[in-house]
Structures are given as C-alpha cells and as structure tokens.
Amino acid sequence: PIFNRNQGEIALKLAERDQKRRLYVAALQSARADLEGAWAALESLDTELKYYFQEVAPRLEKTLEITEKALKAGEVSLHEVLDVNRRLLLTRGEILKSLRDFHKARVEVDRAAGPRVKPTGQ
C-alpha cells in the first residue's frame, strides 16, 4: 500500500476522460458538418430565388404583357398567350417551392447552429 498511489484508478479516470474527449470532438465535427451543409443549401437557394425574382419572373411577366398586346392587335393567337401564361404560372410555382425549401433550410441552419445564448447579467 505504500507504493500504491491509486495508479489503477487514475489510469481508469484518464481513459474515461480521453473517451469523453473523443466523443466530444466527434460530436463537434458532426455539428460543424451539419451546419456547413445547411448553410450551403441556404446560400444555394438564396441564389436561386434571386435569379427567379430578378431575371426569370420579370422576363416572363413582360413577355405575357407583350403577348397580350399582340393578341389584341391580332398578331398572335390566344393559344400563344395561354402558353406564356402557363409558363409564368409554372415559374411562380417553382418560386413557391424554392421559398418553401429556403425556409426549411433556414430552420435547418438554426437547428444546426443551436440555441442562441444570452450573456449573463443582461
């Protein structure tokens, strides 16, 4: 007992600490990967939505306006106006799907980032 400095217990506690540290590091890496993936999806959807709102939808709306004027002037058929209108409606549907996916990705980023912590004393 004189030379027993509780080395067995110390070794056991060090091994437990090392195991907990490995689990912590693995969880941290997984959380970072989740956050990076969610953030990348959010950025991609943001770019997609900007493209829809700034490029595609305005062009289709302008095309519909021009086609309707051409119909009134007798230059195009009703079928052509309906086709442009159908494309505009399909695009709006795609915009709505992208908005839904964007908000889902936003929730995923918030989930992956974890709760916000307020500083103490405030």
C-alpha positions in Angstrom: 0.0 0.0 0.0 2.9 2.4 0.5 3.7 2.4 -3.3 0.1 2.3 -4.3 -0.7 5.8 -5.5 -4.0 4.8 -6.8 -2.5 4.4 -10.2 -5.2 2.0 -11.4 -8.0 4.4 -10.6 -6.0 7.3 -12.1 -5.4 5.3 -15.3 -9.1 4.4 -15.5 -10.2 8.1 -15.0 -7.7 9.2 -17.7 -9.1 6.7 -20.1 -12.6 7.8 -19.4 -11.6 11.4 -19.9 -9.9 10.6 -23.2 -13.0 8.7 -24.4 -15.3 11.6 -23.4 -13.0 14.0 -25.3 -13.1 11.8 -28.4 -16.9 11.7 -28.3 -17.0 15.4 -27.8 -14.7 16.1 -30.7 -16.7 13.7 -32.9 -19.9 15.4 -32.0 -18.4 18.8 -32.6 -17.2 17.8 -36.0 -20.6 16.3 -36.9 -22.3 19.5 -35.8 -19.9 21.6 -37.8 -20.5 19.5 -40.9 -24.3 19.7 -40.4 -24.1 23.5 -40.1 -21.9 23.8 -43.1 -24.2 21.6 -45.2 -27.3 23.5 -44.1 -25.6 26.9 -44.8 -24.5 25.8 -48.3 -28.1 24.7 -49.0 -29.4 28.0 -47.8 -26.9 30.0 -49.9 -27.8 27.9 -53.0 -31.5 28.5 -52.5 -30.9 32.2 -51.9 -29.0 32.5 -55.2 -31.8 30.5 -57.0 -34.5 32.8 -55.5 -32.6 35.9 -56.5 -32.4 34.6 -60.1 -36.1 33.8 -60.2 -37.1 37.2 -58.8 -34.6 39.3 -60.7 -34.4 37.5 -64.0 -36.9 34.9 -64.8 -40.2 36.2 -63.4 -39.8 39.7 -64.7 -39.0 38.5 -68.2 -42.0 36.2 -68.3 -44.3 38.9 -67.0 -43.0 41.2 -69.7 -43.4 38.5 -72.3 -47.0 37.9 -71.1 -47.7 41.7 -71.3 -46.3 41.9 -74.9 -48.1 38.7 -76.0 -51.5 40.1 -74.6 -50.9 43.3 -76.5 -50.1 41.3 -79.6 -53.3 39.3 -79.2 -55.4 42.5 -79.0 -53.7 43.7 -82.2 -54.4 40.3 -83.8 -50.8 39.4 -84.2 -50.8 36.2 -82.1 -53.3 33.6 -81.2 -55.0 33.0 -77.9 -53.0 29.7 -77.7 -49.7 31.7 -77.6 -51.0 33.9 -74.8 -52.2 30.9 -72.8 -48.8 29.2 -73.3 -46.9 32.2 -71.9 -49.4 32.4 -69.1 -48.8 28.7 -68.3 -45.1 29.2 -68.2 -45.5 32.1 -65.9 -47.7 30.1 -63.5 -45.2 27.2 -63.6 -42.4 29.6 -62.8 -44.4 31.1 -59.9 -44.9 27.5 -58.6 -41.2 26.9 -58.8 -40.6 30.1 -56.9 -43.0 29.0 -54.2 -41.2 25.6 -53.9 -37.9 27.4 -53.7 -39.3 29.7 -51.0 -40.5 26.7 -49.0 -37.1 25.0 -49.4 -35.4 28.2 -48.4 -37.4 28.5 -45.2 -36.8 24.8 -44.4 -33.1 25.3 -44.9 -33.2 28.4 -42.7 -34.8 26.2 -39.9 -32.1 23.6 -40.5 -29.3 26.2 -40.1 -31.0 27.4 -36.9 -31.2 23.8 -35.7 -27.6 23.0 -36.6 -26.3 26.2 -35.0 -28.1 25.5 -31.8 -29.9 27.9 -29.4 -28.7 31.4 -29.0 -27.1 32.0 -25.7 -27.7 35.3 -23.9 -24.8 36.8 -22.0 -25.3 36.6 -18.2 -26.1 39.7 -16.3 -28.3 41.2 -19.0 
